[in-house]
Amino acid sequence: MAKEIEKTRRNKEISNLSAKIKSLLPKILELTGYRNEHSLNATFGGKYAEYIDLKNEVIDTPQQFRSLYLKGFLNTLEELGCSAKPGNKYFDAFSHYRDHEEVREWLHLFLERTYLRNYEELSKVRPTVEESVMWIGQENASYGILVTPRFSNGQWENDKSEIRRFKKTYWTIGHILETGFVVPSEDERITFSDLDQYLSFFKNTLVRNSGSTHEMEFAKRYCEFVKASDNPENVPLLIPEFRYGGLEKKHEYRLDFTVINPYNMTKVGFELSPWSTHGTLTGTKGKLQKEINEEALANFEKK
């Protein structure tokens, strides 16, 4: 309900901004010499994706959006070097902005409207491009979780430009129901038609494969929690055997379970296996206690 009220408020503000922009348009076309509104928008407004790192920036306010736009605009001019002179489309656009207060007012209003129109995807906390690919599982039974998966040149990757437009909440049950798992180096995905099908795969394939009674009990309780939730799709994924090193590093830095907070992207790892699983030491005779401690720590960390 609150989200709908906020969306209605934004739409009203967008309408007000559109009216102001329309009233300024004749004067702006006269000052800049552009033929029509389309040419004007293409020169200024259409450049925001070029000036701002939309794949990684999380933008909270129209003011921040404007600041990033102008910073990118100036960086582009600097990169032009001696080419930044009259006749260059970037230089001419900047000159109009610099020399005419009306153009500055128009552009600021235009950018504010653009931000409000794209508010949800621009302000949403999302994984970075690097963190939008996760590999889980044993060495010979690994799967990938991506955000916007596509198979290209024999490997899975994200459509990076679409990550911010992903409709589901990242790293939740809804996420995996939308994307499924990908199979490394194969143009094959494992998808799920409903919640029960996913939870069955999670418990009976992903977790059971570990052979750990501790992990299995944890998985059962998680499944019960998800099914009892008012909105199961918004429950964060309980990710088994998250491979921090990806596919390249075999059995290094793998935790029993990992949860990613979908609202700030922080990760929390759980190690349930007893000390006997990771801490068993042999050949300790004649070693110093410090050496034994270091070896024990290494065994535990390299599950």
C-alpha positions as CSV (number, residue, x, y, z in Angstrom):
1,M,0.0,0.0,0.0
2,A,2.8,2.4,1.0
3,K,4.6,1.6,-2.3
4,E,1.5,2.4,-4.3
5,I,1.0,5.7,-2.5
6,E,4.6,6.6,-3.2
7,K,4.3,5.6,-6.9
8,T,1.2,7.8,-7.2
9,R,3.1,10.7,-5.7
10,R,5.9,10.3,-8.1
11,N,3.6,10.1,-11.1
12,K,2.0,13.4,-10.0
13,E,5.4,15.0,-9.8
14,I,6.3,13.7,-13.2
15,S,3.2,15.3,-14.7
16,N,4.1,18.6,-13.1
17,L,7.6,18.4,-14.4
18,S,6.4,17.6,-17.9
19,A,4.2,20.7,-17.9
20,K,7.2,22.9,-16.9
21,I,9.4,21.3,-19.5
22,K,6.8,21.8,-22.2
23,S,6.5,25.5,-21.3
24,L,10.2,26.0,-21.6
25,L,10.6,24.1,-24.8
26,P,10.1,26.9,-27.4
27,K,12.7,29.1,-25.8
28,I,15.2,26.3,-25.4
29,L,14.9,25.4,-29.1
30,E,15.4,29.0,-30.0
31,L,18.5,29.3,-27.8
32,T,20.2,26.1,-28.9
33,G,19.2,25.9,-32.5
34,Y,18.0,22.3,-32.4
35,R,15.3,21.5,-34.9
36,N,12.8,19.9,-32.5
37,E,12.3,18.3,-29.1
38,H,13.5,14.9,-30.3
39,S,16.9,16.3,-31.3
40,L,17.1,18.2,-28.0
41,N,16.3,15.1,-25.9
42,A,18.8,13.0,-27.9
43,T,21.6,15.5,-27.3
44,F,21.0,16.0,-23.6
45,G,18.6,13.6,-21.9
46,G,19.5,10.5,-23.9
47,K,23.1,10.7,-22.8
48,Y,22.5,9.7,-19.1
49,A,23.3,6.1,-19.8
50,E,26.6,7.2,-21.4
51,Y,27.6,9.6,-18.5
52,I,26.6,7.4,-15.5
53,D,27.7,3.9,-14.6
54,L,24.2,2.5,-14.4
55,K,25.4,-1.0,-13.9
56,N,26.9,-0.3,-10.5
57,E,25.6,3.1,-9.2
58,V,22.7,3.0,-6.7
59,I,21.1,6.5,-7.0
60,D,18.9,7.6,-4.2
61,T,17.8,11.1,-5.2
62,P,17.3,13.3,-8.3
63,Q,20.1,15.5,-7.0
64,Q,22.5,12.6,-7.0
65,F,21.4,11.6,-10.5
66,R,22.0,15.2,-11.7
67,S,25.4,15.3,-10.0
68,L,26.5,12.0,-11.6
69,Y,25.2,13.1,-15.0
70,L,27.1,16.4,-14.9
71,K,30.3,14.7,-13.6
72,G,30.1,12.3,-16.5
73,F,29.4,15.1,-19.0
74,L,32.5,17.0,-17.8
75,N,34.7,13.8,-17.9
76,T,33.6,13.2,-21.5
77,L,34.7,16.8,-22.4
78,E,38.1,16.3,-20.7
79,E,38.6,13.0,-22.6
80,L,38.0,14.9,-25.9
81,G,41.0,17.0,-25.3
82,C,41.7,19.4,-28.2
83,S,38.7,18.1,-30.0
84,A,36.5,19.9,-27.5
85,K,35.7,22.9,-29.6
86,P,32.8,24.5,-31.5
87,G,31.3,22.1,-33.9
88,N,31.8,19.1,-31.6
89,K,28.3,18.0,-30.4
90,Y,29.5,17.5,-26.8
91,F,31.2,20.9,-26.6
92,D,28.2,22.6,-28.2
93,A,25.8,21.0,-25.8
94,F,28.0,22.0,-22.9
95,S,28.2,25.6,-24.2
96,H,24.5,25.9,-24.3
97,Y,24.3,24.6,-20.7
98,R,27.0,27.0,-19.5
99,D,25.8,30.1,-21.3
100,H,22.1,30.0,-20.8
101,E,20.2,29.9,-17.5
102,E,17.1,28.7,-19.2
103,V,18.9,25.7,-20.7
104,R,20.3,24.8,-17.2
105,E,16.8,25.0,-15.8
106,W,15.4,22.9,-18.5
107,L,18.1,20.2,-18.2
108,H,17.7,20.0,-14.4
109,L,14.0,19.5,-14.8
110,F,14.5,17.0,-17.5
111,L,16.9,15.0,-15.4
112,E,14.7,15.1,-12.4
113,R,11.8,13.7,-14.5
114,T,14.1,11.0,-16.0
115,Y,15.1,9.9,-12.5
116,L,11.6,9.7,-11.2
117,R,10.5,7.8,-14.3
118,N,13.2,5.2,-13.7
119,Y,13.2,5.5,-9.9
120,E,12.8,1.8,-9.0
121,E,15.6,0.5,-11.1
122,L,18.0,3.3,-10.4
123,S,17.5,3.3,-6.6
124,K,17.4,-0.4,-6.1
125,V,20.3,-1.9,-4.2
126,R,21.7,-4.6,-6.5
127,P,24.7,-6.8,-6.8
128,T,27.7,-5.4,-8.6
129,V,28.5,-6.9,-12.0
130,E,31.2,-9.0,-10.3
131,E,28.9,-10.3,-7.6
132,S,26.0,-11.1,-9.8
133,V,27.4,-14.6,-10.6
134,M,27.5,-17.2,-7.8
135,W,28.7,-20.8,-8.1
136,I,27.7,-23.4,-5.5
137,G,28.1,-27.1,-4.9
138,Q,30.8,-29.8,-5.1
139,E,33.5,-29.8,-7.7
140,N,31.7,-32.2,-10.0
141,A,28.2,-31.2,-9.1
142,S,28.3,-27.4,-9.2
143,Y,25.6,-25.0,-10.3
144,G,25.4,-21.3,-11.0
145,I,23.0,-18.7,-9.8
146,L,22.9,-15.6,-12.1
147,V,20.6,-12.6,-12.3
148,T,20.1,-12.3,-16.0
149,P,21.7,-15.4,-17.4
150,R,22.6,-16.0,-21.0
151,F,24.8,-18.5,-22.6
152,S,27.6,-17.0,-24.8
153,N,30.7,-18.5,-26.3
154,G,30.4,-21.7,-24.3
155,Q,30.0,-20.0,-20.9
156,W,27.3,-18.5,-18.8
157,E,27.2,-14.7,-18.1
158,N,24.8,-12.0,-17.1
159,D,23.2,-9.6,-19.5
160,K,24.8,-6.8,-17.5
161,S,22.6,-4.0,-18.8
162,E,19.5,-5.8,-17.5
163,I,20.7,-6.5,-13.9
164,R,19.2,-3.3,-12.6
165,R,15.9,-4.1,-14.3
166,F,15.5,-7.5,-12.6
167,K,12.0,-7.6,-11.2
168,K,12.4,-10.1,-8.4
169,T,14.2,-9.3,-5.1
170,Y,17.8,-10.4,-5.5
171,W,19.0,-13.7,-4.0
172,T,15.5,-14.8,-2.7
173,I,13.2,-17.7,-3.4
174,G,11.5,-15.5,-6.1
175,H,14.9,-15.0,-7.7
176,I,15.7,-18.7,-8.1
177,L,12.1,-19.4,-9.3
178,E,12.7,-16.7,-12.0
179,T,16.2,-17.8,-13.2
180,G,16.7,-21.4,-12.0
181,F,20.2,-22.8,-11.9
182,V,22.7,-22.9,-14.8
183,V,25.0,-25.8,-15.5
184,P,28.7,-24.8,-16.0
185,S,29.8,-24.7,-19.6
186,E,26.6,-26.3,-20.8
187,D,23.6,-24.5,-22.4
188,E,21.3,-26.0,-19.9
189,R,19.3,-24.6,-17.0
190,I,17.5,-26.3,-14.2
191,T,14.2,-24.5,-13.6
192,F,11.3,-24.9,-11.2
193,S,7.6,-24.6,-11.8
194,D,6.7,-23.8,-8.2
195,L,8.0,-23.5,-4.7
196,D,7.6,-27.1,-3.7
197,Q,9.6,-28.3,-6.7
198,Y,12.5,-25.9,-5.8
199,L,12.5,-26.8,-2.1
200,S,12.6,-30.6,-3.0
201,F,15.6,-30.0,-5.2
202,F,17.3,-27.8,-2.6
203,K,16.9,-30.4,0.2
204,N,17.1,-33.7,-1.7
205,T,19.7,-32.9,-4.3
206,L,21.8,-29.9,-3.2
207,V,22.0,-30.5,0.5
208,R,21.7,-34.3,0.7
209,N,24.7,-34.6,-1.6
210,S,26.9,-33.2,1.3
211,G,26.2,-36.3,3.4
212,S,25.9,-34.1,6.5
213,T,23.1,-34.8,9.0
214,H,23.7,-31.3,10.4
215,E,23.1,-29.7,7.1
216,M,20.1,-31.9,6.3
217,E,18.4,-30.9,9.5
218,F,19.1,-27.3,8.9
219,A,17.7,-27.6,5.4
220,K,14.5,-29.2,6.6
221,R,13.9,-26.4,9.1
222,Y,14.5,-23.8,6.4
223,C,12.0,-25.5,4.1
224,E,9.4,-25.4,6.9
225,F,10.1,-21.8,7.5
226,V,9.7,-20.9,3.8
227,K,6.4,-22.7,3.5
228,A,5.0,-21.0,6.6
229,S,6.0,-17.6,5.4
230,D,3.3,-15.1,4.3
231,N,5.4,-14.3,1.2
232,P,7.7,-17.2,0.4
233,E,9.2,-15.5,-2.7
234,N,10.7,-12.8,-0.5
235,V,12.5,-15.2,1.8
236,P,16.3,-15.0,1.2
237,L,17.9,-18.1,-0.4
238,L,19.7,-20.5,1.9
239,I,22.6,-21.1,-0.4
240,P,24.4,-24.4,0.1
241,E,28.2,-24.9,-0.6
242,F,28.8,-21.3,-1.8
243,R,32.1,-21.4,-3.6
244,Y,33.8,-18.1,-2.8
245,G,36.5,-18.8,-5.3
246,G,34.1,-19.6,-8.1
247,L,34.7,-22.4,-10.5
248,E,38.4,-21.9,-10.8
249,K,39.5,-22.8,-7.2
250,K,38.7,-26.3,-6.2
251,H,37.2,-26.8,-2.8
252,E,38.6,-23.6,-1.4
253,Y,36.6,-21.4,0.9
254,R,33.3,-23.3,0.7
255,L,30.8,-22.8,3.5
256,D,27.9,-25.1,4.4
257,F,25.4,-22.3,3.9
258,T,25.4,-18.7,2.9
259,V,22.7,-16.1,3.1
260,I,22.8,-12.8,1.2
261,N,20.8,-9.9,2.6
262,P,18.8,-8.7,-0.5
263,Y,18.5,-5.2,0.8
264,N,22.2,-4.4,1.4
265,M,24.0,-7.4,-0.3
266,T,26.0,-8.4,2.8
267,K,26.8,-12.1,3.1
268,V,26.6,-14.2,6.2
269,G,28.2,-17.7,6.1
270,F,27.4,-20.7,8.3
271,E,29.7,-23.6,9.0
272,L,27.8,-26.5,10.8
273,S,30.2,-29.3,10.4
274,P,31.8,-30.5,13.6
275,W,35.5,-30.1,14.3
276,S,36.2,-33.7,13.6
277,T,35.3,-33.1,9.9
278,H,37.8,-30.3,9.3
279,G,40.2,-30.3,12.2
280,T,41.6,-33.9,12.2
281,L,45.4,-33.7,12.3
282,T,48.0,-36.3,11.7
283,G,51.7,-36.4,12.1
284,T,51.8,-34.0,15.0
285,K,54.6,-35.7,16.8
286,G,57.6,-33.4,17.1
287,K,55.6,-30.3,16.0
288,L,55.4,-27.1,18.0
289,Q,52.0,-26.1,19.3
290,K,52.0,-23.0,17.1
291,E,52.5,-25.2,14.0
292,I,49.7,-27.5,15.1
293,N,47.4,-24.6,15.6
294,E,48.2,-23.1,12.1
295,E,47.6,-26.5,10.5
296,A,44.3,-27.0,12.3
297,L,43.1,-23.5,11.2
298,A,44.1,-24.2,7.6
299,N,42.2,-27.5,7.6
300,F,39.1,-25.8,8.9
301,E,39.2,-22.9,6.5
302,K,39.8,-25.0,3.4
303,K,36.7,-27.1,3.5
